[in-house]
Amino acid sequence: MGTEEIPPIPPVAAAKELARGGEAAKGTPATTTGIPGRETGDRIRMAIAYTVMFLVAALFAIPFLWSVSTSFRTLADTLAGFSLLPRHWTTSGYHEAFHTFNFGRYTLNSAIIAGAITVSNLFLASLGGYAFARLKFPGREVLFMLVLGTLMIPDQLRLVPIYEMLINWIPSWFAHLGVGHLGWHHPSFVNRNGVILIQLVSASSLFLMRQYFLTIPRDLEEAAKLDGASYFKTYRKVMLPLAGPALAAVGILTFQGSWNGLFWPAILLQDSSQYTIPIGIAQFRFAYTTLWPPLMAASVLAILPILGLFIVFQRYFVAGVAASGVKG
Amino acid sequence: MAFFLLFFIFPIGYALYISRYNWQIFKGPYVGWGNYRHLYHDTIFWSHAVRNTLVYTAFVVPLQMALGLTLAVVVNQSIRFRTFFRAAFYFPSLAASAAIASIATYILASDGLFNTILHHLGYHHTNAWFTQENTALPSIVGLNAWTTSGTMMLFYLAALQAIPVDVYEAAAIDGAGAWRTFWRVTFPLLKPGHFFVLVVSIIGSLQMFDQAFLIGGASGGPNYATMTVVLYVYNQAFKSISFGYAAAVGVVLFAFIFTVTLIQRLLFGRAEVA
């Protein structure tokens, strides 16, 4: 089936944002339409408004720029009073962060955890979202409400039970399954695997995918069905290629969330060889309060990938958040 | 589905179950409502964790809403560099809390950037803001109002765009100025937006953990000044190894958040009918 047969996607607010992929926020037309004789005053007002806005934007950016500036300093430089730029540029902060304080390892761990969670969210949320959008099965609406309801369950309520399950139950289930021959004699989940396991898919990913699938016209699937394609094949060959924008939003938001994640890693990662960057930063801060250059270097490391993603995929971030806000 | 049942729905019941036991890492003797009775008399919980959480929520929620709304109105105008401004305002919400907290600690340190600026303005403040009992919590309020305002801005932006254009045209024809239009037209029409942002903001604040953990450590120092309810759950579970008790605290917090949501929904529902 050629792409030229794909009809335009119907306008459903959130999904349209994603599909259009453009300005997620078109400003409402200016209310101050030009009143004659006011031009000079308006121009001055505009100038002031822009100045104030750039100042505010600068205020938002200064902490980040300051941390970058500090990450290139020597420790002595940070103690020697104020200077805008480092007196002696050095990368020793990064060097220390990587080699002395193991942030290379932490970066890798963060990438593994965030990567695994993102991939599994993409897969499970798109499959589940497709099921909730298209498959007819008894209790579908109830189940979907149940999934959405989980968004209301605070993590701290789940803390103790989840920990208990990961430390006692799930390993014993594995033991019952008799997977010892796979080398899983005492599988532990109070570690990186546990962090990944409990975040395999999130309700908001599922919700986003379902909403997007609902906007795709049914004709396409009917055509696939006539061609004798199974549900799974339809999902894979027809729906998935159309869901690009939604997949992008889910992937990016999931990656961002799990890259920054603190709560579950703080609970489950107990061996320092598995720390993620946020946990590494937290531990570092408890141990060496004022070694600013490596700490700032580590912070820059934590922020940089997200900044990169944000610059490239800004529209997906905005549209994704807006779409998940719609449900409120 | 099984995933959601296993890791979301089931833990509620399991938490209730655990909370009735003197449970350490493994199941201990049944204590009935003992954990809850203990919690009722727990002064650290009430006069630090709960108090701090409520104070924090009371200050940070209005700040977040006001900042979010202001930024949203600004970036909703047809101005140049709109995308740039929106990105600049939104980005702090995306950066890792651990990184933000470190940067904030550095800037608010005793000889940090903030005190240096204050010094040049003629105020002499020489203490680190996060380590003093009386400034630690307000500093976290300021920090989080700043970082979350971008998210609130996006929610408000979506709400602003739901307002039909002809309403503004009508206001312009009636000769209403920008200020008056905002307060008389935009602000009341944003009611669904206000409600949504309020709920998200309150629920988020009641669950504040990251910054308290990063800045005050698991014990919520200095002297419990940054102890929050969620941090207390963590602390009880992993410092005191009393899982049963931690579960009880979690159940109480969940009940509280659930009640707040219900009340808000009822109030809002009624207001909408009226």
Interface residues (C-beta under 8 A of the other chain):
Chain A: E23 A25 K26 G27 T28 P29 A30 T31 T32 T33 A49 Y50 M53 V56 A57 F60 A61 P63 F64 W66 S67 T70 L79 G81 F82 L124 G128 L143 L146 V147 T150 M152 I153 P154 D155 Q156 L157 R158 L159 V160 P161 I162 Y163 E164 M165 I167 N168 I198 L200 V201 A203 Q256 W259 N260 L262 F263 A266 I267 I277 P278 I279 I281 A282 R285 F286 T290 W292 L295 M296 A298 S299 V300 A302 I303 I306 L307 F310 I311 Q314 F317 V318 V321 A322 G325 V326 G328
Chain B: M1 F3 F4 L6 F7 F8 I9 F10 P11 I12 Y14 A15 I18 I25 F26 V74 V75 N76 Q77 S78 I79 R80 R82 T83 F84 F85 R86 A87 A88 F89 Y90 F91 P92 L94 A95 A96 S97 A98 A99 I100 A101 S102 I103 A104 T105 Y106 I107 A109 D111 L113 T116 W146 T151 L154 F155 L157 A158 L160 Q161 I163 V165 Y168 A171 A172 A178 T181 F195 F196 V199 V200 I203 Q207 F209 D210 F213 L214 G217 V229 V230 V233 Y234 A237 F238 F243 A246 A247 V249 G250 V251 L253 F254 I257 F258 T261
